[in-house]
Amino acid sequence: IKIAGNKNPNRDKYMTSDQAQAFIDMVHGDVLQNIITMALMYGLRREELLGLSIHDLNRAKKTLHIHRTVANDVGMQELTKTDYSNRY
């Protein structure tokens, strides 16, 4: 999304809770609804979301392990860029 009048295009932008709820309502019933909701609720970056596999979900412990990313120019990477990004 391009924001008009944005003086620093590299600065992170965040949705308000009302905006996030409106977005979830908008995708209700879409095949990607659960993925979009998960990305919003857990603050996943696009590259982190694309790096997930079924093996990253532990239903018994109720955890999701974020430890890989997918970048357009290099494909799957085994590690996130920083240790902070590697999280449960």
N, C-alpha and C positions, 0 to 999 in steps of 0.2 A: 504494500500500500504506500503510495507516495503522498506525503503530507504537505499541503500547500504552505509555503512560508517557512519551511523547516530550514534553519540556518546551518545545522549540523546534521547531515543525512546519516552519519554513522552512529548517532546517539540512539540508544535503545528507547523504544516506545512501549508503553504498557497499557493494556485495556483496563478500564474501570470494571468493577464487578457487574454493573448494569450492562456495560458493553459486552462483557463475556457472556452473560446470560442471554442477551439478545442474539448473539452469534450462535449459541447452543440451540436456542429456539428456532433460529433460521435453518439449521441443518437437521432438525428433527425429522426422523424417518429416512434420512440419507444413508446410503451404504457406509459412509465414512463417519457417521455420527459418533460412534464410540471412540474412534481414533482421534477425532477432532476434540472431543470432550476431554479425553485423557491428556492430550497435548496442552490444552488450556489449564486444566486443573493442576498439572504437575510442572508447568512451566518448561515443557520440553522444546528445545530448538528443533527446527526442521531436520537438521543433520542427525540429531540424537534420535528422533522419532524414526527416521529411515534406517537407522542402525540397529533397531530392536529386532530380536528374534523371539520365537516362542520359548526358547531356553532361558531368556532373561526374566521370565515371569515365574515366580515360585508361589504357587497357590497355597501350599501348606503354611508358609511363613508370611504370606500376603505381602510379598515384596516384588519390586521391579528393579532390575539392575541396569543402570545406564553406564555403559563402558565402551561403547563403539559409536562411531559416527560414519556417515556417508557424505562425501564431498563430491561435487560434480566433476571436478578435474582429476581426482585420484581414486575414486571408488571407495570400497570398504576399507576402513582403517581399524586396526585391532584395539587401539586405545583412544581415549578422548585426549584433547589437547593438554589439559591440566589435570592434576590429581583431584582438584576440587570438583571437576566435572564428572569424575568417576564416582557414582553415588548409588545408594539404594533408596 
